Amino acid sequence: MAKEIICTDKAPAAIGPYVQAVKSNGILFISGQLGFDMKDGSIPEAVEDQAANSLKNLETIMKEAGTDKTKVIKTTIFLTDMGDFAKVNEVYGSFFEGNYPARSCVAVKELPKAAKVEIECMVEA
C-alpha cells in the first residue's frame, strides 16, 4: 500500500512526530487540526473561532491534496468541554452547508496548546 505525505505551509505545521496528512488508496487522512489562526499563529479564546480555524486549516490541506470539503467522508471532533457542543455544531453545520459527513464528537480532558477543540477527517481523494 503506497502512501503520499501531504504538507503545506498554508496550514499549521505538525507539533509532534506526525504529518499534516497522508493519502493512501484514494483516501486522505488529515491529522487533527487545532484552531490556529494562520495570520499570526495564535489560537483565539472563543471556541467558535477555534472551530472555524480548525475547519479552514483542514480545507487548506484538502486543497493541497487536490480535493475539497464536499468529499469529506468522516470527521472526529475533540472537545475539552461538552458545554461547547452547540457552539461548535453551529460553526460545523455552516462549514459543510448540508453536505454532512459521518461524524463522532468526543470529550477529552485536554488538548495541546490549551486548545478547546481539535478536528480531524478522512476525505475521498
N, C-alpha and C positions, 0 to 999 in steps of 0.2 A: 504494500500500500504506500504509494508515494504521497508526500506532503509538501506543501509550499508555505513558507513563512510569509506572512503579510505584515508589513511595518510601514508606518508613515509618521513623519514629524509634525503632521497636522492634527494628531491626536496625542494624548498623554503617553509618554514612554512607560514601559513596564517598570514597576518599582520593586521588582524581585526577579528571581531566576525563571522568567517565563517570557513569552512573546505576546504581542497585541492580538495576533490571530494566526490560525493555521487553516489552510484549505486542503481538504482531502476527500476524494471520492465524491466530488460535487457538492460538498457541504463546507461552509465556512464556519469555524468555531471561533467566536470572538471572546477573549478573556473579559472578565468583569471590569467595567469601566466606572470609576468614581466620577464625581461631578466637577472635575477640574474645569475651570474657565481657561480656555486656550489663549485668551488675550493676555492674561497676566500670571497664569499658573496657580491662581488661588482656588480654594473651594469655598463657595459662598455659604453663608449661615443658613439660609432658608432651604428647607428640604425640597420645595418645588423647584428652586433654581438648580439645586444639585441634580435632581431627576432630569430636568431639561438638558443640562450639560452632559449628563451620562448618555442620554439618548443621542444628542448631537455627536458626541465622540464615537459612539457605535456607528452612526451613519457615516461619519468620515472614514472610518475603517472599511465599512462596506463599499464605499465608493472607490477606495484604493484597490479593493479586491475585484472591482468590476461588477458589483451587484448593488441592490438597494433595499430599502425597508419593506417594499411590497413582497419581498421574497423571504422575510423572516419566518422561520418555522416555529421556533420555541425561544422564550426568554425566561430568565430567572431573575427575580428582584430580591435583593437582600436589604432588609430594613433593620435599623437598630431600635426602632420604636414603632410598633404596630399602630400606634395612635396617629402615625403619619400616612397610613394606608390610603385614606380617601384623597389626601392632597397629591400623593404620588400617582394614584389611579387617574386623577383628572388630567395631569400632565401626560401620562402614558396614553390615555384614550385619545387626546388631541394629536399626539405624535403619529399614531397608526391610522387615524381617521377612518375607522370601521373595518380596516383590513387586519383584523386582530390575529396574532399567532397564538399558539398554545402558551400557557404561562404558569409559572409557580412563583409564589411570594413567600419568603420565609423570614422570620425574625432571627437576628443574630445578636450576640452580646455586644460586639463592637466590630468596626471596620478600620482598615488602615487610614492613617491621616485624620482620624476622628470624624470621618465622613458619616453621614446619616443614611445614605443609600448607595448601592452598587448594582449595576445591571449587566448581565451577560446574555449572549444569544447565539443561536445557530441559524444560519441563513443558507438558502439554496444558492449555490454559486455556479 
